[in-house]
Amino acid sequence: MTSHRNTRPAEKEDGADAAADLSHDAQLSGAFLSTLFVPTAGVWHGYIEWERQPHLAELAHKILAAHTWPPPPEYQLRPLPETNPILEGERWKQWHAALGPALADIPAESWAIVKQEKAEDMLAVLDFPYNGEPRRDKLMLSHITPNQHHFVRNHGGIPTLVDEAAYRLEGGGLVARPGSISLAELKDETLFQQVEMTVTLQCSGTRRIEQIDYAPGEGDEMINAPWAEGAIGTAVYRGVKLTKLLKHFGGVIEPGQHIEATGADTYFKKNNVSNYKVSVGLRLAKLNEAIVVWEMNGVPLPRIHGAPLRLIVPGVIGARSCKWLLRLTVLADPSMGPVQQQEYLYYNSQVGKHNASFSKGFSIQDMPVSSAMLSPAHMAVITHDGTIDCAGWAYTGGADGWIERVEVSSDGGFTWWEATDLSPKHYHAKRLWRISLPVIAEGWLELVVRAWDSRINTQPTYVRSAWNWGLHVTSSAHRVKIYSADRSNPATAARLKQLAEHGDSLERITRPIEFLAESANDYAEAIKQKGPREPLN
């Protein structure tokens, strides 16, 4: 890339002309870019309107296509780094930098917001765009997830509102009275009845690491992050029902069937840029009581969770709950935005890199029954007295279901014990569960949890039953391997005592015992009782 432009040519009067004049391998200076990719003055920081300025999106495409980008991090065919953040989004940072000053600092600014609004011990699965989940014990603190521990799945940088008074939410498309509304009007209880709803949001990537361990899948450039069990959270949101807001804009007119939500964040895909756009069916929005919210757990919506406004669509994949809401547009058909059309698709297990196409997958909407065991942890060594304390979460999506039963097995799924300690029921929220699980066997065991919802739906038995090329929706029964040592067994109690006397334990189970585990006299006595090792002639 040797071509540079330090000034904007005088004969070019707009971004469309500049895009037409830009050769494929051109590299533009920051000064020139700063005159093109300009945030909405005085209202937002970090927001560029791409959808209504297609000439700028075309120019951005030409700039991005002129570069060679580093490959996304490999995290499926080799062990994950034992670091926090686990993965670093260098490609995404460079994408932002390539488009000039308006976006260049967004990665660093977004990380600063992460540090301000999220708990210090959050696990950053990806540093940018930020994907973060809480530690397992934090999810068990309460069935309502504290804001600082609530997971975050971002698809780009975090735009921030500069002037709340100047912000207006637009409503348009197939409505009778297209227009806009201010935050003050939206919060005016004489205009709109406010509602509070307890809602669980779940990323479709929750427990993705299990699908990766079974068989690698799509390594998307926008990275299908290697989530564990924490990409789920429950909060109490305050706002207004989406249906009431649409009524404010005159109501939906024919042939309106889908509601598209557009966010202020910039979304990159295949060297193209757009604003984040998703849609939900009008019928689904009504059934699931979708709401536009400004408050989360009693405080203003945090910046990282979409301030000043976000859409919350209960029961469906979290990606539909658009953050940093700019506008709502009623359409006759689903959104053609790349997130809706090309992402969050569920494929048959025969689809892969050799034959994948967007039309072969169906769009993920309602989340199925799922559960997770948060303790004990996978590969833990557990010393117990006949029972093991187990805990986790269970969730089901849709409009009118709830988790009714959680069952746990200590023998890989042959026998099941019902957990009777469950958190309260809500239509749109997960339940926490606990059980003291009877465990007789020792050595390596497989604990399993499965949930049942009020519609008698349960989970597939094995992860291979739910594997798909996009690595979405790990809905299979959650399996956790543990090493069991029962102190009520005399032989186990004696060995634990021996280990303690030598300053050792079972904790590092693969480390060899550094003393004779059995004396010569004890061996001889045992063989005398059992009989000789070799058969008699």
N, C-alpha and C positions, 0 to 999 in steps of 0.2 A: 504494500500500500504506500505509494509514493506521492500521490496527488493530495495537495493541501489547499484549503481556502481560508484565508485570514479575514476577509471581509465579505459582506453580502453584495453580490453584483448589483449595480445600480438599476439595470434593466429588469431585474426580477422583482416583482411587487408582492408576491405571496408565496406561501410554502408549496403550493401546487407547481408553480413555475420552477422553483428550486429543485423539487423532486424530479421533474422532467429533465432538468439540466445536469443532474448528478450522475456521473458515471458509476458503474457497478463497484469499482474498486476505490472510490473516493473516500477520503477521511476528512471530516470537517473539523474546524477549530472550535474550541469551547465558546469563543466570542460569537461565532456565527450561529452555533446551536442555541445559544442563550436567547437569540432573537426569534427563534422558531418555536422551541418546545417550552412554552411559557405557562406556568400555573395560573389558575384563575386568580386574578389580582385581588389581594386583600381578604380573600375568603378561605382558601385552602393553601396548605403548604404540601408539596409533593404530589399534587393531583394535576394531571394533564388530560384534557378532554380529547380522547382519540376517536370516539365513535362519531362525533359530529364534525370532525376535521379529518376526513379520510386522506386528504393530500398530505397531512403530517404523518399519518400512519404509514403511508406509502414511502415517504421520505425516510422514516425510521427503519422500515424494512430494507431499503437500499443500503443504509448505513450498516445495519446489523449483518446483512448478507455479504458485506465486503470484508468481514473479519473471519478469522479462524478461531473458534472458541475452544477452551480446554474441555476435555470430555467430562461428563458428570462423574461424580465419585463412584467407584465400584464398591458395592457393599453387599453383593449377593454371592459372588463366587470366592470371596475371601472373608475372614473374620472381621466383624465390626471393630473399629478402634475403641479402646477402653479410655475414651476421652469425653469431656463435656465442654463444648458441643461434640457430638459424635461425628457428624459430617459437616463440612463447610461448603457453602454455596458460592464458590469462586466464579463459576460461569454466570450466575445470576447477578453477582456484584459487577462483573465486567459488562454485562448487558446494560445495566443502569448507567455506568460510567460512560459508555459509548455514546449515549444520547445527550450528554452535556450537563451543565450545572444544575438544571432543574431536578435531575434525578440522581446525580453522581453521589451525593451525600446521604441518600435515603438508606442504604444499608447500615451505615454507622449510626444514623439517627434512629433507625428502627431498633437496633441493638440496645441503644441507650434507653429506649422506652421499655424494652424487655427487662432491663436491669432495674428500672424504676417500679414497674407494675407487677412483676412476677417474683415468686419466692426464690431465694438464692439457690436452693437445692433443686430447682426444676431441672429436668433432663432435657437438654436441647438436642433433639433428634437431628435437626438441621438448623444452622445458625441464621441462614438467610436464603429464601424467605423463612421466617421463623416458624419452626414446627417444634412445639415443646409439650411435654407431658409431666405430670407430677410423679413423685416417688410413690410406690404402692401404699405405704402407710398413710400418706396424706389423703388418699382417696377414701380411706376408712375413717377419717376424722368425723364425718357427718354425711348424711344422705344429701345435704345441700353442700356443694363444693365451694369453699371459700374462693373469692375471685383470684387471689394470688396463686392458688393451686389449680385453677381451671385450665384444662389443656388449651392450646392455641394451634390452629392450622391456618397459616397465612399462605396466600398464593403470590404475594409480591411484597413490596415495602408497605410501611404504615403511613398513610396520608394523615395529616392533622388539620383540624379546623382552626382557622385563625380568628374568624369573626363570627360568633354564633348568631348575632343579630342579622347578619347578611346572608346567612344560610337559608335556602329554601328547598324543600323536597318537591320534585316535579311529579305530576301524574298526567299520563297521556296515552296515546294509542287509541284503542277502541273504547273510549269513555265519552260520555255525553258532553262534559265540560272540562276539557284539558286545562291544566293550570298548575299552580304551585302553592305551597303552604309553608309558613314559617314554623320554627320550633315553638315559638310562643303560642301560636294558634293551635298547634297540634296538642300542646299541653293544657290548653284552656278547657276546663271541665264543663263549661257551658256549651262548648261546641262538640266535645267528644267525651264519652264515658271511658274512664281509664279502667284497665283491667290488670290484675296480677296473675301470672301463671308460673307454676313450677314445671320446668322443662329440662329434659336431658338432651344435650347435643352429643352426637357420636360421629366421629370421623369414620368413613368407610374403611380406613386403613387400620383401625384398631386390631391388635394382635396379628398384624401382617407378618411379623417375624416368624410366626409358625408356618405360614405358607412359603416364605423364603427358605426356611430350613427343609421343608418337604421338597420343593422344586423351585428354582429361580423363575422369575417372571419378567414382566415388562420393566425395563430400566428407563422410565420416561425422563425426558430432559427436564421436566418440572418436578422430578424425583418423587416417586412413590415411596415415601419415607418409611424406614424400618421401625414402625411403631410397636411397642409392647402393649400392655394392658391398660395404659393410662389415657388413651385418646378418647376420653368420655368424661363428661362433667354435667352437673345439675345445678341450676341457678333459678332464683325467683326473679322473673322479669316483669317490668311495669311498662305499659304502653297502651296502644289502642289497637282494636281489631282491624285487620287489613280490609275486611269487608266494609267496615264503617268508613274507612279512608277512601275506598273506591266510590262509595256512595257520595262522599263530599265532592268528588269529581264528576258527579252526575250519574254514576252507575255504569256498568258494563253494557255496551251495545253489541249487536250482532256484527260479525261472527266471533266475538271475543271469547276465548276459551283458556288462555294461558296468561299468567302475570310474569313479566320479565322484570327482574330487579338488577339495576346497574350500580356498581360501586365505584369509588374514587381511586382504587388501587390500579396500578398498571400490571397487566398480565402479558407475559411473553410466551410465545409458542411458535417454534419453527421459524425463527427470525421475523416474526410478526408481533405487533403490539396491539393491545385493545384494552378497554376498561373491563373489569370483571363483570360478567353477565351470566345470570342463570334464570331459570323459570320454573314455575310450578303450575300445575293445572288449576283452574279456578275452582273446580269441584273439590280438589284435594285441599286447597287453601281454606275453603269453607269448612270441610269436615274436620280438618286438623286445627281449626281455630288459629290460623296464622296471625301474628301480631307484629306491629312495628314498635320497637322499644327504644327507650332512652335511659333506662335504669336497670341495674343488675345487682341483685342482693342488697337492695336498699341504698345504693350509691349511684351517682351518674355513671353511665356506661364507660368503662375504661377505654382509653385510646386503642389499646391493642385488641379490644373486642368490638371495635367498630364505631366509636363515638363520631358524631353525635347520635346517629340513628343506625340501627340494623334491623333487618327482617329476621324474625324467628318463625320457622315452620316446624312445629312439633312433629315428632314421629318419623321424619324422613332424614335422609343423609344430611349431615351438617353443612355440606357444601351449598345447599339451597338457601341457607340463612345468611344472605348477603350482608356484608359489613360496609361501613362508610357509605351509607345509602345516598345516592344522588337522585334516582328517579324510579318510578314504577310505570311500566308500559304494558298495556293490555294488548295481546296479540291473538291472532287466529290460530297460530301454530306455535310449538315450542321455540324458545330462543335459538338462534343460529350462532350464538356466541360459542367460542371453542370449548369453554368449560362444559357447556350443556351438550354440544354436538359431538365432541371428540374425547371428552374425559368422563370418568365415573360411569363406565360401561361394564356390564357383567357379561363375560364370555363363557361359552362352552369350553370344557377342558381340552377339546381338540384344536382350539384356536391358539395360535402362538405367533412368533415372529415370522414364520413361514407363510402365514395366510391371514393375519389380522387385518380387519378393515372396520371402520366405524359402524357400518350397517350390520355387522355380525353380532354386535353387542346390544343388549337392552339397557335403558337408562335406569340407574339405581334410584329408587324413590323411598318407599317405606323400608325401614330397617327391620331385619328379621329378629327372632329371639336369639339372644346371645348372653354369654356369662363369662366370668373370669375368676380364677382363684388368685387372690393377691398375696395370701399367706397360707401355708409356707411357700417360700420361693422355689422355683425350679432348681433341682440338684442340691437342695438343702439337706443337711444331716440332722435328723430329729431324734432326740432322746426323750422318751415319754413313758407313761405308766399305763398304757393300754388305750389311750385316746390321744388324738392330735387335734389341736385347735386350728380350724380352717376358717377363712373369711374371704369375701370378695363381693362382686356386684353381679346383678342380672338385669337385663333390659329387653324390652320389646317395643317396636315402633308401631306405626299405624295410628288410626284416629281414636279407637275406643278400647284398646286392650291394656292389660297390665300383667306384671309378673305375679303368678299365683303360687308357684311352687319351685323350690330349688332342691336338687338332689345331689349328693356327693358319694362317690365310690372310692374305696381304698384298694380295690383289686382290679383296676383297669376297666371297670364298667360292667362287671358281672352282678354285683349286688350294690344296692343303692340305699342310702340313708337320707331322710328328709331333714333339711335345715328348718328349724322352727323359730329361729331368731332372725326375723326380717324387719327392715325399716318400713315406714308407712307406705301405703299404696297411693300412687298418683296415676292419672291417665297417661301422662306424657313423661314419666320420669323412671329412672332406674331404681332398684331396691338393693340395699346392702344386705348381706346375709352372713351368718356365723353358725358354726356347728362344732361341737366336740365329737370328732369322728372316731368311732371304735376301730382300732387297728390291732390285729393280732399278729399278723405276719411281720417278719423282720427282713432286713436287707433292702435291696432296691425294689421299690414299689411305684406304681403309677396311680396317683390320685386323679380323679376326674370329677368335673362339675358340669351339670346340665340344668337348664331351666325350662319350665313350662309356663305358658301364658294363659290368660283367661279364655283364649280361643282354642285351647288344647294343642297349640303348636309347640314343638320342642326343637332341639338342635340336631344337625347331622352328627353321626358318631365319630367320624375321623376327619382330620383336616383335608385328606385327599378327596373327600366327598364335596368339599367346598372350594377346592383350588380352582383358580381362574387366572388367565394371562395377566389381567390388570392387578392381581393380588388384592382385590377388594373384598370386604365383608367376610372376615374369618369367623363364620358363625358356628363352626363345629364345636362339640363339647371340648372344654379346655382341659388339657392333660398336663399334669405336673409330676415330674419324677422326683422322688425323695428317697433318702436312705433311712430306714426305720430301725431303731434300737430300743427295745422294750425293757425297761428296768425291772418290770415284774417277773421277767425271766431270770432265774437264778444264775445261769451261765453268763448272761449279758451283764447282770449286776456285778458279778465277780470280775469280768473283764474291765468294766468301767472303773472299778476300784483299783485294779492293777495299773491302768493307764494314769489315773490321778496320782497314784503313789510315785510314778515315774515322771510326773509333770507333763503328761500327754493327754490327749482326748481323741474323740472320734471326728472332731471338726474337719480336719484335713484327711478325709477318708482314704485317699490313695497313698498317703505317706506310710512307709513300712513301720511296723512295731520294732523299736530299737532294743528290745529285751526278749529273752526266751519266753514265749507265751505259755509254755508247758514244761515243767521239770521232767527229768528222766524218770523219777519215781511215779509222778502223776501219769506219765505216758504208759509206763509198765502196768500200773493199776487199771487204767482204762482199757488197754488191750486185753488184759486178763478178763475183764468183764465182758468185752465185746467178742472176744475170740481173735485168733491170729489173722493178720492181713492176707496171708497167702493160704490157698486151700491145702488140705492134707493130701499126701500121696495116696 
